[in-house]
Amino acid sequence: MKTAIDTRFFRAGVGTVIYNSKGEVALFQRAQHPVGVWQFQQGGIDLGEDTRTTLWRELKEEIGLEESDFDLVTEYPIWTVYQDVNSVEDSSKSRLGQAHRWYFMKLKDGVEIDLTKATEVEASNFDWVPFAKAIETTEDLKKHVYQALEKYFTTNIFTQQKTA
């Protein structure tokens, strides 16, 4: 069932925390505005899409990965929201910020991230980093989201996989 998402105030999207068997997370450097910013992969939901459809479309477009490249996909249980700091100062902005549905995605051993396989150029580089570095590196407006994701990842995703 497709759900209509009202994006009058917040742009709706999905985000991914791609991780490897060492517990490192993939951080991507933006090739588009804001150029040079390091962040988790994320993308907007198109009209008529559900979050899973957006997830797979955006992964292919932005970083060239497909569903078969992952061992495990776990949905974060709540939407996250952050406000664009310019939205209050610039009354011409049509949205206040972004709301995301996040997915934790374990990349299969042996699968490499190859940005040349992306169908659109949205990331210019990537790096495997500890989660703490992702929080430190991202823009201030997203830090609270990344901190919540790290807590969930540490408590519910990676710790349980190590003991399984």
Rosetta blueprint (number, residue, H / E / L):
1 M L
2 K L
3 T L
4 A L
5 I L
6 D L
7 T L
8 R L
9 F L
10 F E
11 R E
12 A E
13 G E
14 V E
15 G E
16 T E
17 V E
18 I E
19 Y E
20 N L
21 S L
22 K L
23 G L
24 E L
25 V E
26 A E
27 L E
28 F E
29 Q E
30 R E
31 A L
32 Q L
33 H L
34 P L
35 V L
36 G L
37 V L
38 W E
39 Q E
40 F L
41 Q L
42 Q E
43 G E
44 G E
45 I L
46 D L
47 L L
48 G L
49 E L
50 D L
51 T H
52 R H
53 T H
54 T H
55 L H
56 W H
57 R H
58 E H
59 L H
60 K H
61 E H
62 E H
63 I H
64 G L
65 L L
66 E L
67 E H
68 S H
69 D H
70 F E
71 D E
72 L E
73 V E
74 T E
75 E E
76 Y L
77 P L
78 I L
79 W L
80 T E
81 V E
82 Y E
83 Q E
84 D L
85 V L
86 N H
87 S H
88 V H
89 E H
90 D L
91 S L
92 S L
93 K L
94 S L
95 R L
96 L L
97 G E
98 Q E
99 A E
100 H E
101 R E
102 W E
103 Y E
104 F E
105 M E
106 K E
107 L E
108 K L
109 D L
110 G L
111 V L
112 E L
113 I L
114 D L
115 L H
116 T H
117 K H
118 A L
119 T L
120 E L
121 V L
122 E L
123 A E
124 S E
125 N E
126 F E
127 D E
128 W E
129 V E
130 P L
131 F H
132 A H
133 K H
134 A H
135 I H
136 E H
137 T H
138 T L
139 E L
140 D H
141 L H
142 K H
143 K H
144 H H
145 V H
146 Y H
147 Q H
148 A H
149 L H
150 E H
151 K H
152 Y H
153 F H
154 T H
155 T H
156 N H
157 I H
158 F H
159 T H
160 Q H
161 Q H
162 K H
163 T H
164 A L
